[in-house]
């Protein structure tokens, strides 16, 4: 059985139940945080979305580099698909963050270093998608997009480090600045890790579907060009 067939057959049956288990852990396993209350449960979606977005943009960078090295279209298709799904999850980050912040900080948005860097990262990969959508489909555009996809991923370590070295109100994920554990109860960590794994399965599934659609679109475009 080809790897493509395995993805088509098994990914929906893995991603779907994984999301159900994640929801169970978020709402029925993890305890309610004593200071923030029920709104803290959005944390599991917010952080898992951020991690998944980072994986997506990292995939863009790796497959873009492989495309520049080998010139194989399949790497370019995966890069474009991963950029789309990565932007989707990064959008979830930028939507869930203000909902949480409004309750905790009393404001929808602060120009905190991590928040600002995340918005910049989102903007870079939206620019990548706009270049792919409106720049045409010639090899030069693909290569410039690949360079942008590689360059954009440099923002991820900046986001990760900024919360520790730059002053701001955004907390670290698992550890506060004072060194106290952020997720004290192990059930909270379980909910976070299960949700992150579930999001990863969904990401892989969506990238696979989007890559397959892109391959079909490329085939149809080639047939149309051949037959005029």
Buried (B, 14 or more C-beta within 10 A) or exposed (E): EEEEEEBBEEBEEBBBEBBEBBBEBBEEBBEEBEEBEEBBBBBBBBBBBBBBBBBBBBBBBBBBBBBBEEEEBBBBBBBBBBBBBBBBBBBBBBEBBBEBBEBBBEEEBBEBBBBBBBBEBBBBBBEBBEBBEEEEEEEEBBBBBBBBBBEBBEBBEBBBEBBEEBEBBBBEBEBEEEEEEEBEEEEBBBBBBBBBBBBBBBBBBBBBBBBBEBBEEBEEEEEEEEEE
